[in-house]
Amino acid sequence: MTNKILIVDDEPNIVMTLEYAFKKKGFEVFIARDGGEALEILEYTVPDAVILDIMMPQVDGYQTLKWIKNNKALKDVKVVFLTAKSKASDIEKGMELGVDKYLTKPFSVKKITTEITEMLA
């Protein structure tokens, strides 16, 4: 069975890099440029994991995470924050909201693909 992943980030370079890396690993990849787009995609598909930036236009990562966690159909989806927000208070807020993993930018593509593949195994 193919793992599905939703990548939510407003930086095109990050999206393209991660999309390429996960497709190479055999993932089915969905892309959203902000939280609003992510919520639209989540209405018709349930990914195994969501990589989520926090700082995005319109609907930010925190709001998107809350929506995912409050949606019964998405309760088993793993959510990973990938963000430049690296302060302890930011990490605590993410953990309190129920994020499964908190990774900071700049990041290693190899590390992210490995961590998410292991998390879904």
Secondary structure, 3 states (H helix, E strand, C coil): CCCEEEEECCCHHHHHHHHHHHHHCCCEEEEECCHHHHHHHHCCCCCCEEEECCCCCCCCHHHHHHHHHCCHHHCCCEEEEEECCCCHHHHHHHHHCCCCEEEECCCCHHHHHHHHHHHHC
